[in-house]
Amino acid sequence: MMLRTPTPTTPAPAPSSSARTTTKTTAHNKKNASSMMSSVSGETTTRQKFRARTTIAWLKRRKTSRRVKATPGRRIVRNGPETVPIVVPLPDGTEQDLFTFLVNNRIVFIGERIDEESTARICAQMLALEAEDPDEPITIYINANSGTQYCVVAIVDTMEMIKCPVKTVAMGCVAGPPLMILAAGTKGERYSMKSSRMILAQPLGGLSGTSVEVKLQALELNRNAKAQSAFIAKYTGQDYEELRGVMTRDTYFGAKEAIDFGLIDHIVD
């Protein structure tokens, strides 16, 4: 019987020095990468916390700076640099919006450029006051130096339509088409503050489009100028043709000059 001689096992070769160096380097890089990731994560978290604290502090400062001490019985609103009370306390303990309070006392205030939105509000207020009492006068305070002539004419037509006497008062500066509202008040009830200024001027228009459209717009602008002259002549008693010549340039009036011209009747002392 033959005996099989076992095959000797060849031991695995020991890693060379270069292989050992590569393995150590890889492990070291992984350790450094892990350390760097932890560091970056920590820095990101710290940065986020810092930003959050800074934002919260800024919001607190902003809230504190915008906080306004309220007067008992009134709400106030911050509108630009000034503080404007928007609610008026009434004797019965209730509160009312400022402009609603004025309308309830039959006062309409015009202090802006007259456009479609303001015209709707002003006409609605006058119609509501007429429905409430057609014999009680309505007072319109005017401080407006611009407006669409079509809108101004709508207000003037409403003033002529309602049965209430309409008292008009000029404040600050009344110029251009809004001057028709001042002059359209009930005769003998047209007033001006002593320092107010009134400016008689033609309506302005921006022409654009094709040559045919510009021609049509120019015709309508000329019609508006004639209509404004006709309204002013009607309310002041001035001659229409002379007034057309006067309105070719801006004409400025103080309170006394406006009385002489027929725009107003009295000066508020």
Long-range contacts (C-beta under 8 A, 24 or more apart in sequence): 103-128, 103-129, 106-136, 106-137, 106-138, 106-139, 107-138, 107-139, 107-140, 107-141, 108-138, 108-139, 108-140, 108-141, 109-140, 109-141, 110-140, 110-141, 110-142, 110-143, 110-144, 110-178, 110-181, 111-141, 111-143, 111-144, 111-171, 112-144, 113-144, 113-146, 113-147, 114-144, 114-146, 114-147, 114-148, 114-151, 114-152, 114-155, 114-177, 114-178, 115-147, 115-148, 115-151, 116-148, 116-151, 118-151, 119-151, 119-152, 119-154, 119-155, 122-155, 122-158, 123-154, 123-155, 123-158, 126-158, 126-159, 126-162, 126-164, 126-166, 127-158, 127-162, 129-164, 130-162, 130-163, 130-164, 133-164, 134-162, 134-163, 134-164, 135-163, 135-164, 136-164, 137-164, 137-165, 137-166, 137-167, 137-186, 137-189, 138-162, 138-164, 138-165, 138-166, 138-167, 139-166, 139-167, 139-168, 139-169, 140-166, 140-167, 140-168, 140-169, 140-181, 140-185, 141-169, 141-171, 142-168, 142-169, 142-170, 142-171, 142-174, 142-178, 142-181, 142-182, 143-170, 143-171, 143-172, 143-173, 143-174, 144-174, 144-175, 144-178, 145-173, 145-174, 145-175, 145-176, 145-178, 145-199, 146-175, 146-176, 146-177, 146-178, 147-176, 147-177, 147-178, 148-177, 149-177, 149-203, 149-224, 149-227, 149-228, 152-177, 152-178, 152-180, 152-181, 153-180, 153-227, 153-231, 155-181, 156-180, 156-181, 156-184, 156-231, 159-184, 159-185, 160-184, 165-189, 167-191, 168-264, 169-193, 169-268, 170-196, 170-198, 170-255, 170-258, 170-264, 171-196, 172-196, 172-197, 173-197, 173-198, 173-199, 174-198, 174-199, 175-199, 175-201, 176-201, 176-203, 176-204, 177-203, 177-228, 179-232, 179-263, 180-228, 180-231, 180-232, 180-235, 182-263, 182-264, 183-231, 183-232, 183-235, 183-236, 183-262, 183-263, 183-264, 184-231, 184-235, 187-265, 188-265, 189-265, 190-263, 190-264, 190-265, 190-266, 191-264, 191-265, 191-266, 191-267, 191-268, 192-255, 192-258, 192-264, 192-266, 192-267, 192-268, 193-255, 193-267, 193-268, 194-255, 194-267, 194-268, 194-269, 195-255, 196-254, 196-255, 197-252, 197-253, 197-254, 198-252, 198-253, 198-254, 198-258, 198-263, 198-264, 199-250, 199-251, 199-252, 199-253, 200-232, 200-246, 200-247, 200-250, 200-251, 200-253, 201-247, 201-250, 201-251, 202-228, 202-247, 202-248, 203-228, 235-262, 235-263, 236-261, 236-262, 236-263, 237-262, 238-262
